[in-house]
Amino acid sequence: DGEPALDVMLARHKSGLSLIAAPNKPSDMRSFKPALVVRLLDLVSAYFDYVVIDMPRIWFPWTETVLMGSNRAFVVADMTVPSIRHARRTIAAIEEKGGNQIKPQVIVNRMDNRKNVAGLNATDVTAALDGHLVGTIPNNYMLVRDAVDRGVQLSEIDPANNVTASLSAIILNVDEQAEAENSASACSSTLRMMADSD
């Protein structure tokens, strides 16, 4: 009974991705009850292996519910002082709410690795994010704007583009981190079992 209801809400793309769009009126998001959001996410999670939630910058009553139900949280920033500061404040808020359960990581968009005497440099960004940086996306504004305006994937315009390559590297990095965490958890469990048997 859940699948027909989900089909009504979904927009499907030829790439295989499916989307549940935000309401046309941003103010409508304030009326969502946390229980409704949980029900929707439970329904979506039952039919999809991977669910990505693009959260608004503003915190709503249901924001904490979504964060606590996520296994990964990424804060997207760009390479400006205000954005990096906002990312740090967001990290602090997430860690305050979630404790050790949520480990937010930051992806910096429009990253420029060239030395900038007058502003931020890559080393400044890395230092400011204090170990939370998981990856960066290069500043390829013209390509991204063209893809957005045409409603196509970046790879349709330039199969070898540097944005897609950077996103793939971030996914690989996250997967490797997850494997390392799972291995460490399994090792810890084994040690506890050995200790208990002694």
GUZAVEX-305155 format. One record per residue (C-alpha): x, y, z; residue number from 1; residue in three letters. Coordinates in pm, whole numbers, always signed. Example, Ala and Ser with C-alpha at 12.3 -4.5 7.8 and 13.67 -1.06 7.14 Angstrom:
<nodes>
NODE,+1230,-450,+780,1,ALA
NODE,+1367,-106,+714,2,SER
</nodes>
This chain:
<nodes>
NODE,+0,+0,+0,1,ASP
NODE,+300,+229,+50,2,GLY
NODE,+441,+190,-301,3,GLU
NODE,+147,+348,-493,4,PRO
NODE,+151,+646,-257,5,ALA
NODE,+525,+682,-309,6,LEU
NODE,+489,+664,-688,7,ASP
NODE,+256,+963,-680,8,VAL
NODE,+519,+1173,-501,9,MET
NODE,+819,+1065,-708,10,LEU
NODE,+962,+1231,-1016,11,ALA
NODE,+1185,+990,-1207,12,ARG
NODE,+1486,+1085,-1419,13,HIS
NODE,+1614,+883,-1714,14,LYS
NODE,+1945,+836,-1530,15,SER
NODE,+1764,+617,-1274,16,GLY
NODE,+1744,+878,-1000,17,LEU
NODE,+1411,+951,-833,18,SER
NODE,+1318,+1276,-660,19,LEU
NODE,+1067,+1397,-406,20,ILE
NODE,+1070,+1772,-450,21,ALA
NODE,+1031,+2030,-177,22,ALA
NODE,+699,+2219,-167,23,PRO
NODE,+661,+2520,-396,24,ASN
NODE,+611,+2744,-94,25,LYS
NODE,+915,+2729,+139,26,PRO
NODE,+694,+2837,+428,27,SER
NODE,+501,+2508,+396,28,ASP
NODE,+802,+2322,+536,29,MET
NODE,+736,+2479,+876,30,ARG
NODE,+406,+2295,+898,31,SER
NODE,+560,+1949,+861,32,PHE
NODE,+535,+1738,+1174,33,LYS
NODE,+842,+1531,+1268,34,PRO
NODE,+627,+1216,+1272,35,ALA
NODE,+520,+1281,+911,36,LEU
NODE,+881,+1328,+802,37,VAL
NODE,+984,+1005,+976,38,VAL
NODE,+700,+816,+805,39,ARG
NODE,+803,+950,+465,40,LEU
NODE,+1169,+861,+518,41,LEU
NODE,+1077,+512,+638,42,ASP
NODE,+871,+466,+323,43,LEU
NODE,+1149,+592,+95,44,VAL
NODE,+1416,+386,+272,45,SER
NODE,+1213,+70,+219,46,ALA
NODE,+1229,+109,-159,47,TYR
NODE,+1572,+264,-219,48,PHE
NODE,+1920,+151,-115,49,ASP
NODE,+2054,+508,-102,50,TYR
NODE,+1860,+816,+6,51,VAL
NODE,+2012,+1165,-17,52,VAL
NODE,+1829,+1446,+162,53,ILE
NODE,+1908,+1803,+58,54,ASP
NODE,+1835,+1993,+378,55,MET
NODE,+1746,+2364,+391,56,PRO
NODE,+1989,+2602,+559,57,ARG
NODE,+1721,+2696,+814,58,ILE
NODE,+1654,+2453,+1098,59,TRP
NODE,+1295,+2335,+1127,60,PHE
NODE,+1128,+2131,+1405,61,PRO
NODE,+1194,+1814,+1202,62,TRP
NODE,+1560,+1886,+1117,63,THR
NODE,+1697,+1705,+1421,64,GLU
NODE,+1475,+1404,+1345,65,THR
NODE,+1623,+1373,+997,66,VAL
NODE,+1980,+1416,+1121,67,LEU
NODE,+1941,+1153,+1391,68,MET
NODE,+1809,+907,+1134,69,GLY
NODE,+2099,+962,+893,70,SER
NODE,+2417,+758,+877,71,ASN
NODE,+2609,+1040,+708,72,ARG
NODE,+2580,+1418,+729,73,ALA
NODE,+2756,+1650,+485,74,PHE
NODE,+2771,+2027,+513,75,VAL
NODE,+2828,+2194,+176,76,VAL
NODE,+3018,+2523,+183,77,ALA
NODE,+3192,+2738,-71,78,ASP
NODE,+3534,+2900,-52,79,MET
NODE,+3440,+3222,+123,80,THR
NODE,+3495,+3335,+480,81,VAL
NODE,+3121,+3369,+563,82,PRO
NODE,+3044,+3025,+419,83,SER
NODE,+3327,+2851,+605,84,ILE
NODE,+3217,+3023,+928,85,ARG
NODE,+2859,+2910,+869,86,HIS
NODE,+2984,+2554,+808,87,ALA
NODE,+3168,+2557,+1140,88,ARG
NODE,+2856,+2680,+1322,89,ARG
NODE,+2649,+2410,+1153,90,THR
NODE,+2899,+2142,+1252,91,ILE
NODE,+2887,+2260,+1612,92,ALA
NODE,+2506,+2256,+1612,93,ALA
NODE,+2491,+1905,+1465,94,ILE
NODE,+2747,+1771,+1712,95,GLU
NODE,+2563,+1936,+2000,96,GLU
NODE,+2236,+1769,+1899,97,LYS
NODE,+2374,+1433,+1791,98,GLY
NODE,+2676,+1382,+2013,99,GLY
NODE,+2892,+1094,+1892,100,ASN
NODE,+2607,+952,+1686,101,GLN
NODE,+2656,+1201,+1401,102,ILE
NODE,+2995,+1294,+1257,103,LYS
NODE,+2937,+1580,+1012,104,PRO
NODE,+3181,+1627,+728,105,GLN
NODE,+3227,+1923,+496,106,VAL
NODE,+3242,+1940,+118,107,ILE
NODE,+3378,+2270,-12,108,VAL
NODE,+3235,+2375,-348,109,ASN
NODE,+3407,+2609,-598,110,ARG
NODE,+3745,+2534,-445,111,MET
NODE,+4039,+2727,-588,112,ASP
NODE,+4378,+2577,-510,113,ASN
NODE,+4569,+2869,-654,114,ARG
NODE,+4746,+3088,-402,115,LYS
NODE,+4531,+3387,-311,116,ASN
NODE,+4728,+3655,-131,117,VAL
NODE,+4424,+3870,-53,118,ALA
NODE,+4180,+3600,+60,119,GLY
NODE,+4135,+3237,+159,120,LEU
NODE,+4377,+2968,+48,121,ASN
NODE,+4321,+2593,+43,122,ALA
NODE,+4539,+2553,+353,123,THR
NODE,+4326,+2812,+536,124,ASP
NODE,+4008,+2620,+454,125,VAL
NODE,+4155,+2289,+569,126,THR
NODE,+4278,+2440,+895,127,ALA
NODE,+3950,+2622,+965,128,ALA
NODE,+3745,+2304,+923,129,LEU
NODE,+3966,+2120,+1173,130,ASP
NODE,+3952,+1766,+1036,131,GLY
NODE,+3595,+1781,+906,132,HIS
NODE,+3688,+1837,+539,133,LEU
NODE,+3608,+1525,+335,134,VAL
NODE,+3663,+1665,-13,135,GLY
NODE,+3648,+1961,-248,136,THR
NODE,+3483,+2042,-580,137,ILE
NODE,+3669,+2266,-828,138,PRO
NODE,+3529,+2594,-948,139,ASN
NODE,+3386,+2509,-1291,140,ASN
NODE,+3098,+2754,-1287,141,TYR
NODE,+3035,+2770,-1662,142,MET
NODE,+2999,+2394,-1697,143,LEU
NODE,+2768,+2361,-1396,144,VAL
NODE,+2554,+2657,-1503,145,ARG
NODE,+2520,+2512,-1853,146,ASP
NODE,+2416,+2171,-1716,147,ALA
NODE,+2162,+2325,-1475,148,VAL
NODE,+2009,+2548,-1743,149,ASP
NODE,+1977,+2259,-1986,150,ARG
NODE,+1860,+2010,-1723,151,GLY
NODE,+2126,+1751,-1809,152,VAL
NODE,+2406,+1573,-1629,153,GLN
NODE,+2753,+1724,-1632,154,LEU
NODE,+2888,+1417,-1811,155,SER
NODE,+2655,+1478,-2107,156,GLU
NODE,+2834,+1806,-2172,157,ILE
NODE,+3186,+1698,-2082,158,ASP
NODE,+3238,+1328,-2001,159,PRO
NODE,+3583,+1401,-1854,160,ALA
NODE,+3485,+1705,-1647,161,ASN
NODE,+3668,+1776,-1322,162,ASN
NODE,+3352,+1824,-1112,163,VAL
NODE,+3228,+1469,-1166,164,THR
NODE,+3579,+1337,-1106,165,ALA
NODE,+3598,+1523,-774,166,SER
NODE,+3254,+1398,-666,167,LEU
NODE,+3360,+1042,-749,168,SER
NODE,+3676,+1088,-540,169,ALA
NODE,+3466,+1211,-245,170,ILE
NODE,+3235,+908,-270,171,ILE
NODE,+3538,+676,-281,172,LEU
NODE,+3688,+854,+21,173,ASN
NODE,+3364,+819,+217,174,VAL
NODE,+3334,+451,+125,175,ASP
NODE,+3690,+388,+241,176,GLU
NODE,+3618,+566,+570,177,GLN
NODE,+3306,+355,+620,178,ALA
NODE,+3501,+34,+558,179,GLU
NODE,+3770,+142,+803,180,ALA
NODE,+3508,+227,+1067,181,GLU
NODE,+3333,-108,+1015,182,ASN
NODE,+3665,-293,+1043,183,SER
NODE,+3755,-105,+1360,184,ALA
NODE,+3410,-177,+1507,185,SER
NODE,+3437,-548,+1422,186,ALA
NODE,+3786,-562,+1574,187,CYS
NODE,+3666,-388,+1889,188,SER
NODE,+3373,-631,+1920,189,SER
NODE,+3608,-927,+1879,190,THR
NODE,+3841,-793,+2149,191,LEU
NODE,+3545,-744,+2384,192,ARG
NODE,+3430,-1100,+2318,193,MET
NODE,+3780,-1231,+2388,194,MET
NODE,+3795,-1029,+2707,195,ALA
NODE,+3456,-1158,+2816,196,ASP
NODE,+3560,-1517,+2750,197,SER
NODE,+3868,-1473,+2969,198,ASP
</nodes>
